[in-house]
Amino acid sequence: MKSDVEELMPRLLPVEFGASSTDVDMKAPPRNPQEYLRQVQLEASLCPEVVVAQIDPKKLKKKKQTVNVSVVECHAAPVGFSPSLSWQQHQVGHFSDVRQSIAKNRKHWSSQNLDDNVLMPKLTDEEGWKRFCLGEKVYLGTSSCHTDAEPEPALDYSKVGFPPFLSIVSRLNQSTVLMVLEILISWFEERDFVPQLGRWLYALLACLEKPLLPEAHSSIRQLARRCAQLRSTLESLEDEKLPALNLLICLVARYFEQNDLADQPE
């Protein structure tokens, strides 16, 4: 009599079997294809129709996963150091006009010939970009020591840094804009604010396209937090760094919509 398995499952290979299953030695290797198939069939018939797995209930208990999310907020501005809301709105409006002007005239400015002394660094040359934007004096931490008797030397951009001329920034694609922005922000994390840095950060933000890429989102938030941290250490409202720091925080928070970093009206 055929087994239930044999009744339900169609036979794919016509195989002639012996009169009894005792003719097949299950422990010995099969001597021919027919004997191999018979061994397989007999093994299948010995398997129980229903198998119940033995599961340890303790292993099914899901471990509680904890995720530590560290949200670093901006340092609060000292009393009187944060700008008014109207000032912030004015700066955002002006910045928007600058961005539109750059986008409109990018093709014209990028086609202008650069001076012979403008040697732009290669894309991956981080140190070269620091020297190019900030100048050797800032990059190396040196300062000029001219006496009154010495004549004022001609302006050397390699020493004081190349300004972000439109003919320069218009040549930068988005990957370069973001890369240079990250380089300068990383440099700023461990050093003081200087005018050359402020000019380049403003220009690069003006060239940064929206919607922001995730890495751009992270970089500009890092910039705003660093500006706020430095501002919190200022002792005088007359400090020349204050307007620039307020402006950068304002642009990141208000224009690029990082509202949790924005200065609130006092």
For each residue, the residues with C-beta under 8 A, 3 or more apart:
1:
2: 6 7
3: 6 7 45
4: 7 8 49
5: 8 9 44 45
6: 2 3 9 11 41
7: 2 3 4
8: 4 5
9: 5 6
10:
11: 6 14 15
12:
13: 37
14: 11
15: 11 33 34 37 38
16: 34
17: 34 38
18: 21 23 24 38
19: 23
20: 23
21: 18 24 38 42
22:
23: 18 19 20
24: 18 21 35 38 39 42
25: 28
26: 39 42 43
27:
28: 25 31
29:
30: 33 35 36 38 39
31: 28 35
32: 35 36
33: 15 30 36 37
34: 15 16 17 37 38
35: 24 30 31 32 38 39
36: 30 32 33 39 40
37: 13 15 33 34 40 41
38: 15 17 18 21 24 30 34 35 41 42
39: 24 26 30 35 36 42 43
40: 36 37 43 44
41: 6 37 38 44 45
42: 21 24 26 38 39 45 46
43: 26 39 40 46 47
44: 5 40 41 47
45: 3 5 41 42
46: 42 43
47: 43 44 51
48: 51
49: 4
50:
51: 47 48
52:
53:
54:
55: 59 60
56: 59 60
57: 60 61
58: 61
59: 55 56
60: 55 56 57
61: 57 58
62:
63:
64:
65:
66:
67:
68:
69:
70:
71:
72: 225
73: 225 260 261
74: 224 225 228 229 249 261
75: 225 228 229 231 232
76: 228 232
77: 81 82 228 231 232 263
78: 81 231 232 234
79: 266
80: 237 266
81: 77 78 231 234 237 242 246
82: 77 246 263 264 266
83: 87 88 91 246 250 263
84: 87 88 265
85: 88 89 265
86: 89 90
87: 83 84 90 91 250
88: 83 84 85 91 92 250 254 262 263
89: 85 86 92 93 254
90: 86 87 93 94
91: 83 87 88 94 95 247 250 251 254
92: 88 89 95 96 250 251 254 255
93: 89 90 96 97
94: 90 91 97 98
95: 91 92 98 99 205 206 251 255
96: 92 93 99 100 255
97: 93 94 100 101
98: 94 95 101 102 206
99: 95 96 102 103 206 207
100: 96 97 103 104
101: 97 98 104 105
102: 98 99 105 106 166 169 170 206 207
103: 99 100 106
104: 100 101
105: 101 102 108 109 166 170
106: 102 103 109 110 170
107: 110 111 170
108: 105 111 112
109: 105 106 112 166 167 170
110: 106 107 167 170 171
111: 107 108
112: 108 109 167
113:
114: 118 120 167 168
115: 118
116:
117: 157 158
118: 114 115 157 162 168
119:
120: 114 132 168 171
121: 125 128 129 131 132
122: 125 128
123: 175 176 179
124:
125: 121 122 128 129
126: 129 130 183
127: 130 131 139
128: 121 122 125 131 132
129: 121 125 126 132 133 179 180 183 184
130: 126 127 133 134 139 183 184 187
131: 121 127 128 134 135 136 139 158 161
132: 120 121 128 129 161 162
133: 129 130 161 162 164 180 184 196 197 200
134: 130 131 138 139 161 184 187 194 196 197 200
135: 131 138 139 157 158 159 160 161 162 196
136: 131 139 140 142 158 159
137: 140 142 143 144 159 160
138: 134 135 141 161 194 196 197
139: 127 130 131 134 135 136
140: 136 137
141: 138
142: 136 137
143: 137
144: 137
145:
146: 150 152 153
147: 150
148:
149:
150: 146 147
151:
152: 146
153: 146 156
154:
155: 160
156: 153 159 160
157: 117 118 135 160 161 162 163
158: 117 131 135 136
159: 135 136 137 156
160: 135 137 155 156 157 196
161: 131 132 133 134 135 138 157 196
162: 118 132 133 135 157 165 168
163: 157 196 199
164: 133 168 169 199 200 202 203 204
165: 162 168 169
166: 102 105 109 169 170
167: 109 110 112 114 170 171
168: 114 118 120 162 164 165 171 172
169: 102 164 165 166 172 177 203 204 206 207
170: 102 105 106 107 109 110 166 167
171: 110 120 167 168
172: 168 169 176 177 180 207
173: 176 177
174: 177 178 208 209
175: 123 178 179
176: 123 172 173 179 180
177: 169 172 173 174 180 181 204 207 208
178: 174 175 181 182 208 213 215 216 219
179: 123 129 175 176 182 183
180: 129 133 172 176 177 183 184 200 204
181: 177 178 184 185 201 204 205 208 216 219 220
182: 178 179 185 186 215 219
183: 126 129 130 179 180 186 187
184: 129 130 133 134 180 181 187 188 197 200 201 204
185: 181 182 188 189 201 219 222 223 226
186: 182 183 189
187: 130 134 183 184 190 191 197
188: 184 185 191 193 197 223 226
189: 185 186 222 226
190: 187
191: 187 188 194
192: 230
193: 188 197 198 227 230 241 244 245
194: 134 138 191 197 198
195: 198 199 244
196: 133 134 135 138 160 161 163 199 200
197: 133 134 138 184 187 188 193 194 200 201
198: 193 194 195 201 202 244 248
199: 163 164 195 196 202 203
200: 133 134 164 180 184 196 197 203 204
201: 181 184 185 197 198 204 205 223 248
202: 164 198 199 205 206 247 248 251
203: 164 169 199 200 206 207
204: 164 169 177 180 181 184 200 201 207 208
205: 95 181 201 202 208 220 248 251 252 256
206: 95 98 99 102 169 202 203
207: 99 102 169 172 177 203 204
208: 174 177 178 181 204 205 212 216 220 256
209: 174
210: 256
211:
212: 208 216 217 220 256
213: 178 216 217
214: 217 218
215: 178 182 218 219
216: 178 181 208 212 213 219 220
217: 212 213 214 220 221 258
218: 214 215 221 222
219: 178 181 182 185 215 216 222 223
220: 181 205 208 212 216 217 223 224 252 256 258
221: 217 218 224 225 252 258 261
222: 185 189 218 219 225 226
223: 185 188 201 219 220 226 227 248 252
224: 74 220 221 227 228 248 249 252 253 258 261
225: 72 73 74 75 221 222 228 229 261
226: 185 188 189 222 223 229 230
227: 193 223 224 230 231 245 248 249
228: 74 75 76 77 224 225 231 232 245 249 261
229: 74 75 225 226 232 233
230: 192 193 226 227 233 234 241 245
231: 75 77 78 81 227 228 234 241 242 245 246 249
232: 75 76 77 78 228 229
233: 229 230
234: 78 81 230 231 239 241 242
235: 239
236: 239
237: 80 81 242
238: 242
239: 234 235 236 242
240: 243 244
241: 193 230 231 234 244 245
242: 81 231 234 237 238 239 245 246
243: 240 246 247
244: 193 195 198 240 241 247 248
245: 193 227 228 230 231 241 242 248 249
246: 81 82 83 231 242 243 249 250 263
247: 91 202 243 244 250 251
248: 198 201 202 205 223 224 227 244 245 251 252
249: 74 224 227 228 231 245 246 252 253 261 262 263
250: 83 87 88 91 92 246 247 253 254 255 262 263
251: 91 92 95 202 205 247 248 254 255 256
252: 205 220 221 223 224 248 249 255 256 258 261
253: 224 249 250 256 257 258 259 260 261 262 263
254: 88 89 91 92 250 251 257 259 262
255: 92 95 96 250 251 252
256: 205 208 210 212 220 251 252 253
257: 253 254
258: 217 220 221 224 252 253 261 262
259: 253 254 262
260: 73 253
261: 73 74 221 224 225 228 249 252 253 258
262: 88 249 250 253 254 258 259
263: 77 82 83 88 246 249 250 253
264: 82
265: 84 85
266: 79 80 82
